[in-house]
């Protein structure tokens, strides 16, 4: 039977592995670790990397927090009063080059003292410029991982991601999606262990796919026009995280550590009033592909 301490320890190992892999591929920047404690219980280690050869700013955070469940969370998740424990790894990487995509991944576990427990997580890609071959590679890698556990996972969780990573006030997706899952649970110990293994598999998939994009796309040429577009796309990323992201709201509602919660923000972003890309430009092509329900595989 899995237990919360084993889950937290395995998540720490995943954090270590991902940080090592990202440093290897970047070749310059090193993570700085910030260990912190939460007054109500628990703590974590937030690792930040910046000003690298490829990575402009990124964070790989681990946390394991516990205590009385705040009323806001009980109401939002429709749960009975009980203490909670939550642990997870959360990542956002903002590259220097506009040709390298932004990426996000998180895996998490939540349990309550009354026996309620589940896993959640997801991985999604936000290219500044959507390359259809890159999108196919990314989604195929995710599907292959999902299929090792359950053939229903990819289509179900891909749809979930399309709906979740959607900027409603812009009527566009945040990027090309990926998968999103929540409240995966089972009363059967062996099945719950498989769910845990699935969550870990997504964690280990992250450095494989992102090192591929770091290596390949960082070699592509770009100019000032592409950097300006990157700043606008980063602005959209900020809008989603601050207006719609459930993880951000959960962290703030549970009196989480603000600096760690907002590590997902890019180093620089921009907004232009009524900006419209040129017709048939690469920027216009990208906007046309920021739609739900595109079948990439």
C-alpha positions in Angstrom: 0.0 0.0 0.0 1.4 3.4 -0.9 1.5 6.1 1.7 1.9 9.9 1.7 5.5 9.9 2.9 6.6 7.5 0.1 4.7 9.6 -2.5 6.5 12.8 -1.2 9.9 11.1 -1.3 9.3 9.8 -4.9 8.3 13.3 -6.0 11.5 14.7 -4.5 13.5 12.2 -6.6 11.6 13.3 -9.7 12.4 17.0 -8.9 16.1 16.1 -8.5 16.1 14.2 -11.8 14.3 17.0 -13.8 16.7 19.7 -12.4 19.7 17.6 -13.4 18.4 17.0 -16.9 17.5 20.7 -17.5 21.0 21.8 -16.3 22.6 19.3 -18.6 20.7 20.5 -21.7 21.1 24.2 -20.9 24.8 23.9 -20.4 25.2 27.2 -18.4 22.5 28.0 -15.8 22.3 26.2 -12.5 19.3 25.9 -10.2 19.2 27.9 -6.9 17.2 26.2 -4.2 15.0 28.0 -1.7 13.8 25.8 1.2 10.7 27.1 3.0 8.3 26.1 5.7 4.5 26.8 6.0 3.3 28.0 9.4 0.2 25.8 9.3 2.3 22.7 8.5 4.7 21.4 5.9 7.0 23.2 3.5 8.9 22.7 0.3 11.9 23.4 -1.9 11.5 25.8 -4.7 14.3 25.7 -7.3 14.7 28.6 -9.8 16.9 28.6 -12.9 17.5 31.7 -15.0 19.7 33.5 -17.5 20.9 30.3 -19.2 21.9 29.5 -22.7 18.4 28.3 -23.5 16.3 28.9 -20.3 15.4 32.5 -19.6 13.6 31.7 -16.4 12.2 28.5 -14.9 11.0 26.9 -11.7 10.9 23.3 -10.5 9.1 23.3 -7.2 8.4 20.5 -4.7 6.0 21.0 -1.8 4.4 18.8 0.9 1.9 20.8 3.1 -0.7 19.8 5.6 -3.1 21.1 8.2 -6.7 22.1 8.6 -8.4 22.4 5.2 -9.4 26.0 4.5 -13.1 26.6 4.1 -12.6 28.0 0.5 -11.2 24.6 -0.5 -13.9 22.6 1.2 -16.6 24.6 -0.6 -14.9 24.6 -4.0 -14.1 20.9 -3.9 -17.4 20.0 -2.1 -15.6 18.2 0.7 -16.4 17.5 4.3 -14.3 19.1 7.0 -11.1 17.2 7.7 -7.3 17.9 7.8 -5.5 17.7 4.5 -2.1 16.7 3.1 -0.9 17.7 -0.4 2.3 17.1 -2.1 3.5 17.6 -5.7 6.0 18.8 -8.2 5.2 21.8 -10.4 7.2 23.2 -13.3 7.1 26.1 -15.7 10.0 26.9 -18.1 10.2 30.1 -20.1 12.9 29.9 -22.8 15.0 32.7 -24.1 14.3 31.9 -27.8 10.8 32.5 -29.1 11.3 29.3 -31.2 11.5 27.1 -28.1 8.1 26.5 -26.5 7.0 27.3 -22.9 6.2 24.1 -21.0 4.3 23.3 -17.9 4.0 20.1 -15.9 2.7 19.1 -12.5 1.9 16.0 -10.6 0.2 16.1 -7.3 -1.3 14.0 -4.5 -4.1 15.1 -2.1 -5.5 13.2 0.9 -7.7 14.0 3.9 -7.8 12.6 7.3 -11.3 11.2 6.6 -9.9 8.8 3.9 -10.5 10.9 0.8 -7.5 10.8 -1.6 -6.5 11.3 -5.2 -3.8 12.0 -7.8 -3.9 14.8 -10.3 -1.6 16.5 -12.8 -0.9 17.3 -16.4 1.6 18.4 -19.0 1.1 21.0 -21.7 3.1 22.9 -24.3 2.7 26.5 -25.2 4.7 27.3 -28.3 5.1 31.0 -29.2 4.9 29.7 -32.8 3.0 26.5 -33.4 4.9 24.0 -35.4 2.6 21.1 -36.4 5.4 18.5 -36.5 6.5 19.6 -33.0 2.9 19.3 -31.8 2.6 15.8 -33.2 5.8 14.7 -31.5 4.7 16.1 -28.2 1.2 14.5 -28.3 2.5 11.2 -29.5 5.0 11.0 -26.6 2.2 11.7 -24.2 -0.1 9.2 -25.8 2.6 6.5 -25.8 3.0 7.1 -22.0 -0.7 7.1 -21.3 -1.3 3.9 -23.4 1.1 2.0 -21.1 -1.4 2.4 -18.3 -4.8 2.8 -19.9 -5.9 3.3 -23.5 -8.7 5.6 -22.3 -6.3 8.0 -20.6 -5.0 9.9 -23.6 -8.3 10.8 -25.3 -10.0 11.6 -22.0 -7.2 13.6 -20.5 -6.4 15.4 -23.8 -10.0 16.6 -24.0 -9.7 17.7 -20.4 -6.6 19.7 -21.2 -8.2 21.4 -24.2 -11.0 22.5 -22.0 -8.9 23.4 -19.0 -6.0 25.3 -20.7 -8.5 27.6 -22.4 -8.4 31.4 -22.1 -12.1 32.1 -22.1 -11.9 35.9 -22.4 -9.7 35.5 -25.5 -11.5 32.5 -26.9 -8.2 30.7 -27.5 -6.3 27.8 -26.0 -3.1 28.6 -24.0 -1.1 26.5 -26.4 -1.4 23.1 -28.1 -2.6 21.4 -24.9 -1.4 18.0 -23.7 -3.2 16.2 -20.9 -4.8 17.2 -17.6 -6.3 14.9 -15.0 -7.6 15.2 -11.5 -9.2 13.2 -8.7 -7.8 9.9 -10.0 -8.4 7.4 -7.2 -9.3 3.9 -6.4 -10.2 1.9 -3.3 -8.2 -1.0 -4.7 -4.6 -0.8 -3.5 -3.0 -2.2 -6.6 -5.0 0.1 -8.9 -4.1 3.1 -6.7 -0.4 2.1 -7.0 -0.8 2.0 -10.8 -2.3 5.5 -10.7 0.7 6.6 -8.7 3.0 5.0 -11.3 1.2 6.8 -14.1 1.7 10.2 -12.3 5.4 9.4 -11.9 5.7 8.4 -15.6 4.4 11.8 -16.6 7.0 13.4 -14.3 9.8 11.4 -16.0 8.4 12.1 -19.5 8.9 15.8 -18.9 12.7 16.1 -19.3 12.7 13.7 -22.3 10.3 15.9 -24.4 11.6 19.2 -23.2 15.3 18.4 -23.8 14.3 17.4 -27.3 12.7 20.9 -27.9 15.6 22.7 -26.1 18.1 21.0 -28.3 16.3 21.2 -31.6 14.5 24.5 -31.5 17.2 26.6 -29.8 19.2 26.3 -33.0 16.5 28.1 -35.1 17.1 31.7 -36.1 14.9 34.5 -34.9 14.8 38.3 -34.9 13.2 41.3 -33.1 9.8 40.6 -34.6 9.8 37.1 -33.1 10.9 38.5 -29.7 8.1 41.0 -29.7 5.6 38.2 -30.5 7.1 36.1 -27.7 6.4 38.9 -25.2 2.8 39.1 -26.3 2.3 35.3 -26.0 3.9 35.5 -22.6 1.3 38.0 -21.7 -1.4 35.5 -22.6 0.3 33.0 -20.3 0.1 35.5 -17.4 -3.6 36.1 -18.1 -4.4 32.4 -17.9 -2.4 31.8 -14.7 -3.8 34.7 -12.9 -7.4 34.5 -14.0 -8.2 30.9 -14.7 -5.6 28.5 -13.2 -7.0 26.4 -10.4 -3.5 25.6 -9.0 -2.7 29.3 -8.5 -6.0 29.8 -6.7 -5.5 26.7 -4.6 -2.1 27.9 -3.5 -3.3 31.3 -2.6 -6.4 30.1 -0.9 -4.4 27.7 1.3 -2.1 30.5 2.4 0.6 29.1 0.2 4.0 30.7 -0.4 3.3 33.5 -2.9 6.8 33.5 -4.5 6.6 29.7 -5.2 3.0 30.0 -6.6 4.0 32.8 -8.9 7.2 31.3 -10.1 5.3 30.5 -13.3 5.4 34.1 -14.4 7.7 34.9 -17.3 10.7 37.3 -16.8 9.3 39.8 -19.3 5.8 40.1 -20.9 4.0 42.6 -23.0 0.5 43.8 -23.9 -0.5 45.8 -27.0 -3.9 47.4 -27.4 -5.9 45.6 -30.1 -2.9 43.9 -31.6 -3.6 42.0 -34.8 -1.0 40.0 -36.7 -0.5 40.4 -40.4 -2.7 38.2 -42.6 -1.1 34.9 -43.5 1.9 35.7 -41.3 3.5 33.0 -39.0 1.9 34.7 -36.1 -1.6 34.6 -37.7 -1.0 30.9 -38.5 -0.3 30.2 -34.8 -3.4 32.0 -33.7 -5.5 29.9 -36.1 -4.1 26.7 -34.4 -4.9 27.8 -30.8 -8.2 25.9 -30.9 -9.7 23.0 -28.9 -10.1 19.5 -30.3 -7.3 19.4 -32.8 -6.3 15.8 -33.3 -2.5 15.9 -33.3 -1.9 12.1 -33.5 
